[in-house]
């Protein structure tokens, strides 16, 4: 046991005091798993409509990340999955970089890993809740404070407690799905929130109070465009640009393209042939998918970007010496970063964020001039951040989830399977898997980063973001595979015992 594991053992009594969802002691039938999953999803939708008591005015720090964070502004689901993902990022870095020496094939080390991760989730619930309230983004209602005869500080504490409780509820709902349902709660909540935004982006007929006066939904938007513009006007250069950028035809194309590319990538794989050493005729294949690390590492990239946004916005409004109000870190006008690190790491969601004429028009309305090279640097920073971040987190994900060549070789060896033509030995199998898994992990991370980034550049339906659409397609595809596997196990119980 490494020194880091010894230190974690000393903290184990603290981890054990954190309540946990009990694991099923026997096999859970597929229908029951499905009911648990649907029940959690319904409860999640109910909680996204429970407002925070005592809340007055609020500014949404995570407006552009709501699809990924699976939360709702001003409700118990204010934080969404952010604490879980932040804890996951820290654990990925600690274990992937070897700072914490845990052997994930050992049950006790797995238990310590899960205990520390849950402790970090609780920690991040507090860390993310307090700055939003004390930073003025979730302000208490003075009228309610006066009516109740309490101070604004008391209401602030009450709001913080509600936000923390909401974050903990999400943590336990995720645990319920992971242990009693199908898939993961994090993936389920992302799919739910992205689906909500896509539906609104297609059908919502309300007109925004600012910007181009067209309905928000694409169907009513296109209806209004084609009933008010003549064909000759639409076929001009200005008309085509209006259709692509403002009527969101480009967003429709981008959304469909993501669906096609992700489904194709999920079906692209290298299959390692396997045979059983003692059971004649028993053969199988170990698939190494192009997106080997799954689509989940891209969540880490997106939430890391959200944390940078939150930190720069908080610092701009703070009085901290040197850092507070520093334009190099980031200058804001309202909710819009206009310079510094905050601007260059600001997410891009549509052509309005990078086409020079459109960006300069928006900045001119705020009385600020912006150069083309600044816009280009913003795009370059955005692309590099997504691509490099996706590759790094894909590597860490494979290392910490038992998907590396060494762990997979041991898993296959324990089942009695071997590669035909090679002796049954974990070391031999590991050498063969190392020819594929590291390369596919990097390539898959690169592809994920590029798909998410370019989809954001083109825009998506309902501002669900390229990352949101990518995650939704990938999660739904994996969920379909898991449901098919569960049904197969129900039909052939012997397979369940084997695996």
N, C-alpha and C positions, 0 to 999 in steps of 0.2 A: 504494500500500500504506500503511495507517495505521500510526501509531507502535506500537500494540499488536501489530500483525502483525510489525513489525520485532523487537520484543522476543521474540515467540514464535519467530521464525526463529533467534534466538540460542540458544533452548532446544531447537531441533529435534534437535541431536545427542544430547541426553538422551532425547528421545522415540524416536529411531531405535534406541536400545539396548534398548528394551522389546520383547521378542519379540512377534510377531504372526502370526496365522493367514493363510497365503497364500490369495489370491483365486484362484478357478478361471480358467484362461486361455481356456477355451472353454465353450460351453453345457453345463450339467449337466442330464442327463435327469431327468425328474420322478420316476421310480422310484428313482434314485440319491439325489435330494434327500430323498425319503421315508425311505429307509434311514438316511441320516445323521441325520435328525430322530429316528427311533425309537431309534437307537443312543445318541444323546446323552441321551434320556429315560431309557433303561434304566440308563445310567451314573450319571445323577443319583440315581435311586432307590437304587442300590447305595451311593453315597457318603453318603446320608442315614442309612445304617445302619452306618457306620464310626465307632466311638466315638473320642473324643479320648484318646490315651494319657496316663496320669498324672493324669486328672481324678478329684477326690474329690467333695465336695459342690458343688452348683451351684444357682443361682437364675436362672430364666429372665427376663431383662430384657424380652424381646420376646414374652412369652407371648400377648398379645392381638393380636400383629401377624404371627404365624407364617404365616397363610394368604397374606398379602400379600408377606412377605419371602421366602417359599419356602425356609425353612431348617428345620433340626431341632436342638433343644437338645442340647448335649453331643456333637455329631458334627462331622465335617469341614465339614458344611454349616451350621455355627453362625451365620455371618453371612448366608447366603442371598444374595439380590440386593441387599442394603442398600448395599454399597460402589458398585455400578453405579448405583443410583438416586440416591445422595447425589452422586456425580460428575455425574450428569445434571442434578440440581437446580442445582448450582453453575454448570455450563455454560449452562443455561437462563437463569439470572440474569445472568451475565456478558455473554452475547451478546444476550439479549433487552433488557437495559437499555442496550446500546450501549457497555459498558465495554471489551469486546473487539470491535474493528471487523473482523470477518471477513465476506467475501462468499462465502456458501455455494454460489454457482453456480460459483466458481473451484475447480478441482481441488486447487491448492496450499493454499488456505485450508481446504478440506475435510480435507486431510491433517493440517494443523496442529491443527484442531479435534479430530480423532480422536486425535492424539498426546497433546494436553493432557488429553483426557477419560480416556484409558487411564492416564496418569500420576496423575490424581486418584483413579482406582479403586485403584491400588496404595497411594496415600497414605491413603485411607479404610479400607483393609483393616487398616493399622497403627493408625490412630486409633480404630477401633471395637473392635479386638481387645485392645489394652493395658488400657483402663479396665475391661473386663469381668474380666480376670484380677487386676490389681492392686487393683481395687475390691472384690474378694471375691466376685464373682458366679460366677466359674469358679475354684474353689479346688483346688489340687493335693492329692493323696492323701499324708498323712504316712506311712502304712504303706508305700506304694510307695517313697517317698523313702528311708525307713530301710532297706528291703530292697535298694535299689540303691546305698545309701551316698552319696547326693547330697543337696544342700540343697533346701529347698522353693523357693528362688529359682530354682534350675536347672530344676526342674519347671515353674515358672511361665513361664520363657522358652520351654521346650519346647512348652507349651500354646499360647502366643501364636504361635509359629512355625507350629503345625499349623492354627490358626484362619486365619492369614494365607494359608497355602498353599491352604486350602479356598476362601477368597474369590477367589484368583487362578484356581483351577480353574474356578469358576463364570464368571469373566470370559471365559476362553478357550472354555468350552462355549457361552456365548452367542455368541461370535464365530464358532464353527464353524457353528452353526445359521443365523446371519445370512448367512454367505457360501456355505455348502454345503447348507443345508437349506431348510426352509419356515418362514416367519414369523420370530420372534425367540426367542432362548433365554430371555430374561426372561419373555415371555408364556407360553412353554411350561412353565417351572418354576412359575409362578403357577397355571396351570391344573392341573398335577399335584398341587400341594399343596392347593388348594381342593377338588379332586375327592376327595382322600384324606380330608379333613375331613368332606365331605358324606357319603361312604360310611360313615365311622365314626359320624357323627351319625344315620344312618338305622338301622344294624344293630347297633351295639356294645351288648352285653348287660351289661357290667360295671357295678356300682353304685359311685358315688363314695363316698369315705370321709367326706365332709363334706356338709352341706346336706340337701336333700330326698332321702330314700333311695329313688330310682327309678333304673332302668337309664339309661345315658347315651344309647343309641340310641332314636330316636323310635318305631320299630315295637315293640320289647320294652317300652318305657315305656307306650305306649298299651295294649298287651296287658295289662300289670299293672294299669293304672288301671281298664280296663273289666271285669276279672275280680275286682277287689277292692272296687270302688265300685258301689253300686246305682244304677239309673237315677234314682230320686227324689233321691239325694244329688248326682248330677252336674248335675241341672237346677236346683239351688239357686244363689244368687248366689256363694257360696263355691266350689261345684263348678265353675261356669263359669269363675271366675277361676283356679281350679287348673288347668283344662284349657288355658286361654289362656296362662298364665304358666309353670307348672311342667311341664305335659305338652307344651308347645311347639306347640300348635295354631296360635298366632299366628305362630310361626317358619315353619311350613309355608306358611301363606298368604303371608307376606312373601317367601319364596324363590320361589314360583310367580309372584308379582306382578312381581318383578324380571326374571325370564326374559321374561315377556310384554312389559313396558314397554321393555326394552332391545332386543329383537328388533324391536318396532314402531318405535322411534326409529332403529335402524340402517337401516330401510327407508324412512324419511321423508327426502326430499331435494328439492332444487331442481336441475333439469337445464338447463344452458346448451346450446342447440343449436349444433352446429358443422358446417361444410362445408369441403371441401378447395378451395383456391384454384385449383389446376391440374388436379385429377382430377375430372372431371364425375361426379356421382352419389355421390361419396364423402362420406358424412355420419356424424356421430357426436354424442355428448353428453358434456359434462363435468359429472359429478354433484357437487353440494355437499351433503353429508349433514348432517342435523340435528346429529349428534355428529361434527362436522367434524374436530376435533382428535384423534379416537379416544378410547378410554377410558384410555389410558396416563397422561395428566396427573394422574388421580386417585391413581395410585401415588405421585407426588411428594408429594401432600398427606398421604397416610397415613404415608409414611416420615418426612416432616418432623415429624409428630406423634409418631412413635416416637422420633425423636432428642430431642425435648423431654422425653419420658418418661425416656429414658436419662440425659440431662443432670441433670434434677431429682433422680432417684434417686441418681445418683453424688454430687451435691452434698450431699444429705441425710446420706449416710454418710461424707462427707469432713470434714477438719479445716481447710479453707480459710477464712481470716479473712473475716468478714462473710457470705460466700456459704455456707459449710459449715454444715449443720444449721439453716439459716434457714427458719422456718415460712412466711414470706411466699413464698419460692420453692417450698416444698412440704414438707409433713410426711408421713412414711410410718409406718404400723403394719404391720409385715411387708411384704407386697408391695402393700398398698393405700394409695394417697394419700388423705389425709383433709382436707387444707386447702391453701391457697395456689395458685400457678400450676399445680402438678402435678395438683391435683384438677380444676381447671376445664378443663384440657386433656386430662384422662384420657378415653380413648375410651369411648363408650357402645355396648354390644353387645346389650342386651336390655332389656325393661321393668324388670328388677331394678336397673338403673343409673339410672333416672329416675323411676319411680313412687314418690311420696313415702313411702307406707307401707312399701314393700319396701326402699327405701334406708335409711330411719330404723331399720328392724328390723335391717339388717346393721350399721349404725353402733352401735346400742345393744349388740350383742354384743361390740363392741370397747370399750365404755364411753365412747362419744362421742355427743354430741347434735348433730344437724345440722338447720338450719332449712329450711323449704320454699323460701325465697327463694334459698338457696345452691344447692339442687337445680335451681331454675329458671334461675339464672345459669349453671350447668354446662351445661344443655341449650342455652341461647342461645349460649354460647361455642362449643359443639360444632357447632351448625348454621352459625354465621357463619364459623367456621374452614374448614369443608368447602366451603361455597358460594363464599366469596371466594377461597379457595385454589384451588379447581377452575377458576374463571374466569381467575385470574391465570396459572396454569400452562398453561391451554389457549391463552391469547394468546401466551405465550412459546414454547410448542411449535410453533405455526403459524409464528412468526417464524423459528425456528431450524431447521426441517425443510423449508424450501422450499415451504411450503403457503400463503404469503401471496399477496395479489392480484398483486403485481409479479412474483414468481417464477413463479407459475402462468401468467400472461400470456406471459412469455418462453418457458416450456416449450411452451405451445400454439402460439405463433407459430413456433417452430423446427420443428414438425412440418408446417407448411404449412397448418394449419387456421385458420379464421376464423369469426366469428359472422355468419350470413347477414344481409345488409342493412347491414353495416358494412365499411369498408375494412380490409384486412389490416394492422394496426398494433398493436404491443404496448401502446402507450400507450392506445389506444382500448379494447382488451380489458381493460386494467388498471382503467380507470374503471368499466366495466360490472361486473367482478368485485368491485370495492370496495363496490358496492351490496349484495352478499350475504355475502362471506366474513367481514368483521369482525363483522357482526351475528350470523351463524350461529355463529361461534366463541364469542362471549359467551353466546348462548342455550344452546348445547350444553354449555358449561362449567357454567352455572347448573343445567341439568337433571341433569347428572351428579352435581353436588354434592348436590342435593336427593334424588335417588334413593338415593345411598349413605348419606346421613345418616338419612333416614326408615326405610330398611331396617334400619339399625343400631338405631334406636329400637324397632322391632318385634321384632328378633332374627331369626336365620337358622338353618337346619339345621346342626348340627355346629359352631356358633359360627364358621362360615366368614366371617362379617361381611358386611354389605351391600356393602361395597367389593369383597370377594373374589368374591362371586357376580356382581356387575356386571362386574368385570374378566373373569371366566371366560367369561360369555356373550359379551361384546364381542370378546374375543380369539378365541374359537372361531368366531364369525361371520366375523371378518376372515380367519381361517385357512381357513375354507371358501371364501371369495371368492378368496383367493390360490391355493388348490389348483385351483379351477375355472379360473382364469386360466392357470395353468401347463399344465393339460390342453389348454386351447384353443390355447395357443402350440405345444404338441407336435403338435396336429392340423394347424395352419396355420403353418408356419415363417415365412411371409412377414410375418405379424403381429408376430412377435418382432423381425424386422429393422426393421419400421416404428417400433416403440415402444422 
